[in-house]
């Protein structure tokens, strides 16, 4: 009897872990600090960056679809038009959401070191990337509304999702800075502003 219980618990382990991580991904909307320190703390770096990469890929895709709908160049920085520009902008968003967010986390790690932060670079990048779970949810809803109802959604859903990610970013920085709120808010605002500036530069 004991052995069968053990076998059952072993079999349920990976599934239970995935369920916990999904719950933590949703919890990040209301309690980002707890989510990032709980089940999400063990998420592999490639998976974490995959979350932010897909979120920004869908965000940039919405931008391209919006531009296509109103007749503008869909990848302005390369003077591309039509569906090719939309695909190119989406791929650019994926790169921006992986490499760009990794760089953003590295900047936060470097800046907070003189302020006494002890969190590792890997943990910092993971937390920053997973902080875009809300942005991914918003981006998914935005794509549905964009395709199904032909709404322009980059601002309503894409930008809103990125702004919501500032909450988890503040929670991460507060954890890194020993609970100090104001430095966390200021630094998160600057880094969040840089993120939106990059999107505005690449997509307009």
C-alpha positions in Angstrom: 0.0 0.0 0.0 2.8 2.4 0.9 4.7 1.6 -2.3 1.7 2.3 -4.5 1.2 5.7 -2.7 4.8 6.5 -3.3 4.5 5.6 -7.0 1.4 7.8 -7.3 3.1 10.7 -5.6 6.2 10.4 -7.9 4.0 10.2 -11.0 2.0 13.3 -9.9 5.2 15.3 -9.0 6.0 16.9 -12.4 2.3 17.5 -13.1 1.8 19.1 -9.7 4.8 21.3 -10.3 3.4 22.5 -13.6 0.1 23.2 -12.0 1.8 25.2 -9.2 3.7 27.2 -11.8 0.6 28.0 -13.8 -1.1 29.1 -10.6 1.9 31.2 -9.7 1.8 32.8 -13.2 -1.8 33.9 -12.5 -1.0 34.9 -8.9 1.6 37.4 -10.3 -1.3 39.7 -11.2 -2.2 40.2 -7.5 0.9 39.1 -5.5 3.9 39.4 -7.8 6.4 39.2 -4.9 5.0 35.9 -3.6 4.7 34.4 -7.0 8.2 35.2 -8.0 9.6 33.7 -4.7 7.3 30.6 -4.9 6.9 28.1 -7.6 8.2 30.4 -10.3 11.6 30.6 -8.6 12.5 27.2 -10.1 11.5 28.0 -13.7 14.5 27.4 -16.1 15.9 30.6 -17.6 15.0 29.6 -21.2 11.4 29.0 -20.2 11.3 32.3 -18.4 12.7 34.2 -21.3 10.3 32.3 -23.5 7.4 33.9 -21.6 8.7 37.5 -22.1 9.7 36.6 -25.7 6.3 35.4 -26.7 4.7 38.4 -24.8 6.7 40.9 -26.8 6.3 38.9 -30.0 2.5 39.1 -29.7 2.8 42.8 -28.7 4.8 43.7 -31.7 2.5 41.5 -33.9 -0.4 43.6 -32.8 1.6 46.7 -33.6 2.2 45.4 -37.1 -1.4 44.5 -37.6 -2.5 47.9 -36.5 -0.1 49.6 -38.9 -1.2 47.3 -41.7 -4.9 48.1 -41.1 -4.3 51.9 -41.4 -2.0 51.6 -44.4 1.4 52.4 -42.8 4.7 50.7 -43.2 4.5 47.6 -41.0 8.2 47.5 -40.1 9.1 51.2 -40.3 12.8 50.9 -39.4 13.4 48.7 -42.4 10.9 50.4 -44.6 9.0 47.2 -45.0 5.3 47.1 -45.9 2.5 44.5 -46.0 2.5 41.1 -44.3 6.2 40.6 -44.6 6.7 43.6 -42.4 4.1 42.3 -39.9 6.0 39.0 -39.6 9.3 40.8 -39.4 8.0 43.0 -36.6 6.8 39.9 -34.7 10.2 38.3 -34.9 11.8 41.5 -33.8 9.5 41.5 -30.8 10.5 38.0 -29.9 14.2 39.0 -30.0 13.4 42.1 -28.0 11.5 40.1 -25.4 14.3 37.6 -24.9 17.6 39.4 -25.5 16.2 42.8 -24.5 14.7 41.6 -21.2 17.8 39.6 -20.4 19.8 42.9 -20.8 17.2 44.7 -18.7 17.6 42.2 -15.9 21.4 42.5 -16.2 21.2 46.3 -15.9 19.1 46.0 -12.8 21.5 43.5 -11.3 24.5 45.7 -12.0 22.8 48.9 -10.7 21.6 47.3 -7.5 24.9 45.7 -6.5 26.3 48.9 -5.0 23.0 49.2 -3.1 23.6 45.9 -1.3 21.6 43.5 -3.5 22.7 39.9 -3.3 20.3 38.2 -5.7 22.2 36.3 -8.4 22.2 37.5 -12.1 20.4 34.3 -13.1 17.6 34.8 -10.5 17.3 38.5 -11.5 16.9 37.8 -15.2 14.4 35.0 -14.4 12.3 37.2 -12.2 12.3 40.1 -14.8 11.3 37.7 -17.6 8.5 36.0 -15.6 7.3 39.5 -14.6 5.9 39.6 -18.1 3.3 36.9 -17.4 0.6 39.6 -17.2 1.8 41.1 -20.5 1.6 37.7 -22.1 -2.1 37.3 -21.0 -2.9 40.8 -22.2 -1.2 40.2 -25.5 -3.2 37.0 -26.1 -6.4 38.8 -25.5 -5.3 41.6 -27.7 -4.5 39.2 -30.6 -8.0 37.7 -30.3 -9.6 41.1 -30.4 -7.4 42.3 -33.2 -8.1 39.3 -35.5 -11.7 38.6 -34.6 -13.0 42.2 -34.4 -10.4 44.1 -36.4 -9.7 46.4 -33.5 -6.4 48.3 -33.1 -5.1 46.8 -29.9 -1.4 47.6 -29.6 -2.1 50.4 -27.2 -5.1 49.1 -25.4 -3.7 45.6 -24.7 0.0 45.6 -25.6 1.1 48.8 -23.7 -1.3 48.0 -20.8 0.4 44.6 -20.4 3.9 46.1 -20.4 2.8 48.7 -17.8 1.3 46.0 -15.6 4.7 44.2 -15.7 6.1 47.1 -13.7 4.4 45.7 -10.6 6.3 42.5 -10.7 9.5 44.5 -11.5 9.0 46.6 -8.4 8.4 43.4 -6.3 11.7 41.9 -7.7 13.7 45.1 -7.0 12.2 45.4 -3.5 13.3 41.9 -2.8 16.8 42.7 -4.1 17.1 45.9 -2.1 16.0 44.5 1.2 12.5 45.8 1.2 13.3 49.4 0.3 10.3 50.7 -1.7 11.3 54.1 -3.2 14.5 53.0 -4.9 12.6 50.0 -6.3 9.8 52.2 -7.7 12.2 54.7 -9.2 14.4 52.1 -10.8 11.4 50.1 -12.1 9.9 53.2 -13.6 13.1 54.0 -15.4 13.5 50.4 -16.7 9.9 50.2 -17.7 10.2 53.5 -19.5 13.2 52.2 -21.4 11.2 49.1 -22.4 8.4 51.2 -23.9 10.8 53.6 -25.5 12.4 50.6 -27.3 9.0 49.5 -28.6 8.1 53.0 -29.8 11.5 53.3 -31.5 11.3 50.0 -33.3 7.6 50.1 -34.2 7.2 53.7 -35.4 
